[in-house]
Amino acid sequence: MSQEKYIGMDVHQATISVAVMDSQGKLIMECILETEAATILEFIQGMRGTLAVTFEEGTCAAWLHDLLSPPVHRLVVCDPRKNALLKEGSKSDRIDARKLAELLRGNQLSPVYHGDHGVRTLKELGRSYLTLTQDLTRVMSRIKALYRSWAIPCSGTAVYAARHRNEWLAKISEPGVRLRAERFYQQLDLLRPLHQAARHDFVGESHKHPAVKLLRQIPSIGPIRAALLVALLQTPHRFRTKRQLWAYSGFAVETHDSGEYRYVRGKLLRNRERISVRGLNGNYNRDLKNLFKSTAVSASTRPGPLRDFYVALLAKGMRPTMARLTLARKIAAITLTIWKKGVDFDAKQLDQQAARASLETRLFHLWSFLGGGRSGSGEARFEGEYQSMSWAASASAASHPFTRYAPSDNQK
């Protein structure tokens, strides 16, 4: 008889509802545990057999993952957005724990990556830096919004400077509004040194990771972006191909299709209707997508091989928004290959790839014009809007512009 046990946990701040099933799907135990390390470990150690445990990603997920990884045989931190079964029927902590155990037994859960590759400190410092950056940006936006609400022009950055502060405050005639502005300035003065300290600690910690130096070879990726890539991705080996990284970064194209084949005179043929493209995937890492988008915008405006690649896309008739999306996907693919294989960036390979993609694109459009195959064009979303999607978006990322990494004379 199999000794496998499947344990579903519905985790909350004070308590954890637990349901235990055997390999036949029979419910053999239900209980409520206190959300404390000693209580949870005592329960797990009292169970016999091969244990598989699951719980949903949440506030305590990282702590609980580190706690339960050693004693259990299999641990799955599942994505709550993909657990459709939990949304059906009645809902309670006990019912959710039962459904989680049943989904775990059927291997129907989508896991969330939890791995420790020596980047925990860098990851936490990166979170601190991003949070303070958002807070600082929010305060600066509020200051300008306050001046605009009273029809006071405030373009540029002089409105934030301390030496011009009295001059700007004098433009506000209403005492209550002036007091609000002073409070915003005080908040700005407090956040600026905190932001600088967080940046210093973050960059200093990134120097301990060789991957940061490797990723800085990519144009438009400096010390902050390289450190954020390592902190957000942790390891490149969690992505088997570039398309998995595109999906995690929000650059994967979602298509909907039905009735693809039909029988004509006894032969199975594929329909030639256009595939319905619904845009880019909506389940992605927001910080990572913002990083690749900002890198693409920066690379498209600065001289270099990536700008040449962007200009070549525009010359082929691609819209600027679609060209930036293609460039962002290209940068993501470059990042994955450099980090995973330890290769050096080679602009010559990028130029050859752009020329090859241009030829493939012209041949594809000619083939489509003559009536061959199904068109893969549709609508794709970039920067919050749906834009025209061309076949070159996927054709231009067919290979990677790198050579094997060898230290230069300065690095030896």
C-alpha positions in Angstrom: 0.0 0.0 0.0 1.3 3.4 -0.9 2.4 5.6 1.9 2.2 8.9 0.0 0.3 11.7 1.7 -0.9 14.9 0.1 -1.2 17.9 2.4 -3.1 21.1 1.5 -2.6 24.2 3.6 -4.7 27.3 3.6 -2.4 29.8 5.3 -3.5 32.8 7.2 -1.8 35.2 9.6 -2.9 33.4 12.8 -3.9 29.9 11.8 -3.4 27.3 9.0 -6.2 25.0 7.9 -4.7 21.6 6.9 -6.2 18.7 5.0 -4.4 15.4 4.4 -5.3 12.9 1.6 -3.8 9.5 0.8 -2.9 8.3 -2.7 -6.5 7.1 -3.3 -8.0 10.5 -2.7 -9.4 9.6 0.7 -9.4 12.4 3.3 -7.6 11.0 6.4 -7.1 14.1 8.5 -8.2 17.7 9.0 -6.8 20.1 11.6 -6.1 23.7 12.4 -2.5 24.8 13.3 -1.1 27.9 14.8 1.0 29.9 12.4 4.2 29.2 14.3 7.4 27.3 13.2 7.5 24.9 16.1 3.8 23.9 15.7 4.1 23.4 12.0 7.3 21.3 12.3 5.8 19.2 15.0 2.8 18.4 12.8 5.0 17.5 9.8 7.3 15.3 11.9 4.4 13.4 13.3 3.2 12.3 9.8 4.5 9.0 8.3 5.2 8.2 4.7 6.2 10.3 1.7 4.9 13.8 2.3 3.9 16.3 -0.5 2.8 19.7 0.7 1.2 22.6 -1.1 0.0 26.1 -0.2 -0.7 29.3 -2.1 1.7 32.1 -2.8 1.2 34.9 -0.3 2.7 37.0 2.4 4.1 34.0 4.4 5.1 31.9 1.4 8.8 32.6 1.4 9.1 31.9 5.2 7.0 28.8 5.0 8.9 27.5 2.0 12.2 27.8 3.8 10.7 26.1 6.9 9.2 23.1 5.1 11.7 22.4 2.4 14.0 20.2 4.5 11.5 17.8 6.1 9.1 17.2 3.2 9.7 15.2 0.0 7.9 17.5 -2.3 6.9 21.1 -1.8 4.7 23.2 -4.2 4.0 26.9 -3.7 1.1 27.3 -6.2 -0.2 30.3 -8.1 -3.6 31.3 -6.6 -4.6 33.0 -9.9 -4.6 29.7 -11.7 -6.5 27.6 -9.1 -9.9 27.8 -10.8 -11.3 25.0 -8.7 -11.1 27.1 -5.5 -13.5 29.6 -7.0 -16.3 27.1 -7.5 -18.9 26.3 -5.0 -18.8 27.1 -1.3 -15.7 28.6 0.1 -14.1 28.2 3.6 -10.6 27.6 4.9 -11.4 23.9 5.4 -12.8 23.5 1.9 -9.9 25.4 0.3 -7.4 23.1 2.1 -9.2 20.0 0.8 -9.2 21.3 -2.8 -5.5 22.2 -2.6 -4.7 18.6 -1.4 -6.9 17.2 -4.3 -5.2 19.4 -6.9 -1.8 18.4 -5.5 -2.7 14.7 -5.8 -3.7 15.2 -9.4 -0.6 17.3 -10.2 -2.8 20.1 -11.4 -1.1 23.0 -9.7 1.0 25.8 -11.3 4.1 26.2 -9.1 5.7 29.6 -8.2 9.4 29.7 -8.3 11.1 29.7 -4.9 14.8 29.1 -5.0 17.8 30.3 -3.0 21.0 30.7 -5.1 22.8 33.0 -2.8 20.9 36.1 -3.9 18.5 36.5 -1.0 20.4 39.6 0.3 20.5 41.2 -3.2 16.8 40.4 -3.7 15.8 42.1 -0.5 18.0 45.2 -1.2 16.5 45.4 -4.7 13.0 45.4 -3.2 14.0 48.2 -0.9 15.5 50.2 -3.7 12.4 49.8 -5.9 10.1 50.7 -3.1 12.0 53.9 -2.2 12.2 54.8 -5.9 8.4 54.5 -6.2 7.8 56.5 -3.0 10.2 59.2 -4.2 8.5 59.4 -7.6 5.1 59.6 -6.0 6.1 62.5 -3.8 7.7 64.4 -6.7 4.5 63.8 -8.8 2.3 65.2 -5.9 4.4 68.3 -5.7 4.0 69.1 -9.4 0.3 68.2 -9.3 -0.2 70.7 -6.4 1.3 73.5 -8.5 -0.6 72.5 -11.6 -3.9 72.5 -9.7 -3.3 76.3 -9.1 -2.3 77.0 -12.7 1.4 77.5 -11.7 3.8 76.3 -14.5 6.4 73.9 -13.0 8.2 72.2 -15.8 11.7 70.9 -15.3 13.4 69.9 -12.0 13.9 73.4 -10.5 10.7 72.9 -8.4 12.4 70.2 -6.4 15.7 72.1 -5.7 16.1 73.3 -2.1 17.7 76.6 -3.1 14.6 77.6 -5.1 12.1 76.3 -2.6 11.1 79.7 -1.0 10.6 81.2 -4.4 8.3 78.4 -5.4 6.3 78.5 -2.1 5.8 82.2 -2.6 3.9 81.6 -5.7 1.1 79.9 -3.7 -1.2 82.5 -2.2 -3.5 80.1 -0.3 -2.1 79.3 3.2 -3.5 75.8 3.4 -2.1 74.8 0.0 1.3 76.3 0.9 1.3 74.2 4.1 0.6 71.1 2.0 3.5 71.9 -0.2 5.8 72.4 2.7 4.8 68.9 4.0 5.6 67.4 0.6 9.0 69.1 0.6 9.7 67.7 4.0 8.8 64.2 2.8 11.0 64.7 -0.2 14.0 65.7 1.9 13.6 62.6 4.0 13.3 60.2 1.1 16.2 61.5 -0.9 19.0 60.3 1.5 17.2 57.0 2.1 17.0 56.5 -1.6 20.7 57.2 -2.1 21.6 54.9 0.8 19.5 52.1 -0.6 21.1 52.6 -4.0 24.6 52.5 -2.5 23.9 49.3 -0.6 22.2 47.6 -3.6 25.1 48.4 -6.0 27.7 47.4 -3.4 26.0 44.0 -2.8 25.8 43.4 -6.6 29.6 43.5 -6.9 29.6 40.1 -5.1 27.8 38.5 -8.1 29.9 37.8 -11.3 26.7 37.7 -13.4 26.3 41.5 -12.9 29.6 42.2 -14.6 28.6 39.9 -17.4 25.3 41.5 -18.0 26.7 45.0 -18.1 28.2 44.2 -21.5 24.8 44.7 -23.0 24.3 48.3 -24.3 22.0 50.4 -22.1 22.2 48.1 -19.1 24.2 49.8 -16.3 24.9 48.8 -12.8 21.4 49.3 -11.5 19.6 47.4 -14.3 22.2 44.6 -14.2 21.8 44.2 -10.4 18.0 44.2 -10.7 18.1 41.5 -13.4 20.1 39.3 -11.0 17.8 40.1 -8.1 14.6 39.5 -10.0 15.5 36.5 -12.0 17.9 34.9 -9.5 19.1 32.2 -11.9 18.8 31.9 -15.7 18.4 28.1 -15.6 14.8 28.4 -14.4 14.0 29.4 -18.0 14.6 26.6 -20.6 14.1 28.9 -23.6 13.8 32.6 -24.3 10.0 32.2 -24.8 9.6 31.2 -21.2 11.4 34.4 -20.2 9.2 36.4 -22.6 6.1 35.0 -20.8 7.5 35.9 -17.4 8.4 39.4 -18.6 5.0 40.0 -20.2 6.2 39.8 -23.9 4.5 36.5 -24.9 1.7 36.8 -27.5 -1.6 35.2 -26.6 -3.6 33.8 -29.5 -7.1 32.3 -29.6 -8.1 29.9 -32.3 -10.7 27.2 -32.8 -11.8 24.9 -35.7 -8.3 24.8 -37.2 -8.9 21.8 -39.4 -11.5 20.6 -41.8 -12.1 17.7 -44.2 -12.2 18.5 -47.9 -12.8 15.6 -50.3 -11.6 13.2 -47.7 -8.4 15.1 -46.9 -7.6 16.9 -43.7 -6.7 20.5 -44.5 -5.9 23.5 -42.2 -8.1 26.6 -42.4 -6.5 29.8 -43.7 -8.3 32.3 -41.5 -6.3 34.7 -39.5 -5.3 33.6 -36.0 -7.0 35.8 -33.4 -4.2 37.6 -31.5 -5.5 38.8 -28.1 -2.3 40.8 -27.2 0.5 40.1 -24.7 0.0 37.9 -21.7 -1.3 39.6 -18.6 0.3 37.4 -15.9 3.9 38.6 -15.6 6.5 40.2 -13.4 5.8 44.0 -13.5 9.2 45.1 -12.3 10.9 42.9 -14.9 8.8 44.2 -17.8 9.4 47.8 -16.8 13.1 47.1 -16.7 13.2 45.6 -20.2 10.9 48.3 -21.6 13.0 51.1 -20.2 16.1 49.5 -21.5 14.5 49.2 -25.0 13.5 52.9 -24.9 17.0 53.9 -23.8 18.7 51.7 -26.4 16.5 53.0 -29.2 17.6 56.6 -28.6 21.4 56.1 -28.0 23.9 55.3 -30.7 25.0 51.7 -30.7 24.2 48.2 -32.1 20.8 48.0 -30.5 19.8 51.3 -32.0 20.9 50.2 -35.4 18.8 47.1 -34.9 15.8 49.3 -34.0 16.3 51.6 -37.0 16.5 48.6 -39.3 13.1 47.5 -38.0 11.7 50.9 -38.7 13.2 50.8 -42.2 11.3 47.6 -42.9 8.0 49.4 -42.2 7.4 48.3 -38.6 5.6 50.7 -36.3 7.8 52.4 -33.6 5.8 50.8 -30.8 6.1 47.3 -32.4 9.8 47.9 -33.0 10.4 48.8 -29.3 8.5 45.6 -28.4 10.7 43.6 -30.7 13.8 45.3 -29.3 12.7 44.5 -25.7 12.2 40.9 -26.6 15.7 40.9 -28.2 17.3 42.4 -25.1 15.6 39.7 -22.9 16.9 36.9 -25.2 20.4 38.5 -25.1 20.2 38.6 -21.3 19.2 35.0 -21.0 22.0 33.7 -23.4 24.8 35.8 -21.9 23.9 34.8 -18.4 23.2 31.1 -19.0 26.1 30.3 -21.3 28.7 32.8 -20.2 29.2 34.4 -23.6 30.4 37.8 -24.8 28.2 40.3 -26.6 29.1 40.6 -30.3 27.5 43.5 -32.3 28.6 41.9 -35.6 26.4 38.9 -35.0 23.5 41.2 -34.2 23.9 43.0 -37.6 24.0 39.7 -39.5 20.9 38.6 -37.7 19.0 41.8 -38.5 19.9 41.4 -42.2 18.8 37.7 -42.2 15.5 38.6 -40.5 14.9 41.4 -43.1 15.3 38.8 -45.9 13.0 36.3 -44.1 10.4 39.0 -43.6 10.3 40.0 -47.3 10.0 36.3 -48.3 7.2 35.8 -45.8 5.2 38.8 -47.0 5.7 37.7 -50.6 4.5 34.2 -49.7 1.5 35.5 -47.9 0.6 37.8 -50.8 0.6 34.8 -53.1 -1.9 33.0 -50.8 0.3 30.6 -49.0 -0.3 29.5 -45.3 -2.0 31.4 -42.6 -1.0 34.9 -41.6 0.3 35.4 -38.1 -0.5 39.1 -38.0 -2.8 40.6 -35.4 -2.9 43.0 -32.5 -0.3 43.0 -29.7 -0.1 45.3 -26.7 2.9 47.3 -25.7 3.0 50.1 -23.2 -0.6 49.5 -22.2 -2.1 49.6 -25.7 -2.7 47.2 -28.5 -0.6 47.8 -31.6 -0.1 46.1 -34.9 1.8 42.8 -34.7 3.9 41.6 -37.6 5.7 38.4 -38.3 9.1 40.0 -37.9 8.6 40.2 -34.2 9.2 36.5 -33.9 11.5 36.1 -36.9 13.9 38.8 -35.7 14.7 36.8 -32.5 15.7 33.6 -34.2 19.3 33.5 -33.0 21.6 35.2 -30.5 24.5 37.6 -31.3 27.3 36.2 -29.1 30.7 34.6 -29.2 32.3 32.5 -26.6 33.4 34.5 -23.6 37.2 34.9 -23.4 38.8 37.5 -21.0 40.4 40.4 -22.7 43.9 41.7 -21.9 42.5 44.1 -19.4 40.6 41.4 -17.6 43.4 38.9 -17.2 
